Structure formats: structure tokens, C-alpha cells
């Protein structure tokens, strides 16, 4: 294995992070703009965390900045925490009395459920978990300090 191919593989997790965040961003826009499903408050907060990851990962890839992970980690961590909370609410594991959604669509509204269990909150949780895993893999794949 050449040194160049090892370096290229070290960047594969960042490409994966970029792809997952891009698909999640486009998917959320598809749900709201094409399918006309209004996002709840927690969905908006997750979008606030997800959308910049696309731009940050793009900039990191294009500039070959190994420190790009330090800018993605806070967004991924906060987004993952919100997604976990959203799923706990959605599945009734947290009392409805602490719902953050006072206006608009409820955070527990079942807008889609593919195969009986794949929901919008689950899709967001999966995306943020994949991004967090990609960040761990990116850190391990890089040589030297990356942030």
C-alpha cells in the first residue's frame, strides 16, 4: 500500500460525513418543500445543526484541512442530543408535558412511518449518529493533530 492511498483512505470518513449531511439536508428540504410536511420545533433545531455540516465538510475537503473535525463536532454533538431527545418524545418515553412544541406541528406527530418504524426523527438520529461515527473514524485515520 502506498503512502498516498493510505492518506486518501484517511479522508474517506470526511467524504462520508459530507454525503450523509448532504442527503439529510436534501431529504429534510424534500419533506418540507415537496411533500409539504411542516417541520416541528425540534426538527428546526436539528436542521440548524445539520445544514452547516455540509458547507464545513465541503470546505474541509477542498482545503484538505485536517482540523475540520473540530468545527463539525459541536454541531454533530448538539444535533445528536436533540435527535435522541426527539426520538424519546416521539416514542412516548418522555412525558408529553415537557414538549417544546407549543405552536405549529407537534414534535410527536407521526407524519411518515416507513416499514412501520422508520420516522423522520429516526432518520435524523441515524444521520447524526453516522456523522459522529465518521468523525471518530476520521480522527483515527489522520496522522498528527487534527483538533
N, C-alpha and C positions, 0 to 999 in steps of 0.2 A: 504494500500500500504506500503510495507516495504521500509526501507531506501535504501537498495541495489537496488531495482527495480527503485526507483527514480533516483539514481545515474546512473544506466545503461541507462535509457532514456535520461539523460543529455548528454550522449556520442553519441546518435543516429545521431544528426546532423553532427558530425565529420565523422561517417561512411558514411553518405550520401555524404558529401564533397569528401571523398576518392573515393566512387563509381562513382560519376559524373566525377571527374577528370580522373579516370582510363578509363571510357568509352570514354571521349573526347580525351584522348591521343591515345587509341587504334583506335578510329574512324579516327583521323587525319592520323595516320600511314596507315590505310586501304585505305583511299582516295589516298594517295600519292604512296604507295608501291604496292598495289594490283590493284586499279583502274587506276593507273598511271596518276593521276591528279596533275599537278605541283602546289605547294603552292605559293601564291603571297607573297610579302614582308610583308604585314600586317598579313598574316597567320603565317609566320615565327615568328613574334614578339609575336603573341598570343600563339604559341607553347612554346616559351621561358618562358612565364608566366605560362602556364598550366602544362607542364611536371614536374617541381619540386614540384607542389602541391601534386602529387601522393606520392612522396617519403616523403615529410614533414608530410602529413596526416598519412601515414603508421607509421612513427617514433613516432608521437604523440599518436597514438592508442596503439602501442606496449608498449610504455613507460608510458602510462597514464598521459601524460604531459598536464595539463590544460592550460598551456601557449602557446600551439602550434598555437593558432589562431593568435598570434602576428607575426608569420613568414609567415602565409598564406595571411593575409590581404593585404600587399603591392603587392604581385603577383596578387591576385584577383582584386584589385582596378585598377592596371595598365592594366591588361588583359581586364577588363570590359570597360575601357575607350577606348582602341584600338578597341575592338569589336563594341562599339557604333559608333565610327568614321568610321570603315569599313562598317557597315550597312548603314550609311548615304551616304557614297560614292557609295556603291553598288546600292542603290535605287535612285541615282541622286539628293539627297537633298543637296549635297555639290558639288561645281563646279569641273569639271574634271581637271581644270588647277592646282589644288593643290594635284594631285595624287602622292603618294610617290613611285609608281611603275614606274621606268624609264626603267628597263630591265626586261626581263622574262615575265611571265604571268601578265596581268593587274589585279589590285585589284577589277575591276568591271566585270571581265569575269564571265559569267554565266555557271559554269561547271555542276552543278546539280540544279534542282528545282523540288523537290518532291511536289506533290499536287498543283503545280503552285506557291508556295510561300516559301517552306522550302529550304533554301540555306545553303551553308557551312558557310557564315558569320552569318546567323541567328542561326545555331546550336552552333557556338562559343559564340555568345551573350547569348543564353539561358543557356549554361553551366556556364559561368562566373556569370550570374545573380543568378543561383541556388546555386553556391558556396558562393556568397556574402550573400544570404538569409540564407544559412546553417551556416555561421559564426555568423550572428546575433542570430540565434536560439541557437547555441552552447554557446554563451556568456550568454544568458538569462537562459539557462539550468544549468549552472555551479554555484556552490556556492563558494563565495570568489573571490579573484582577479585572473583573467586569463590572463591579458595582454592586 
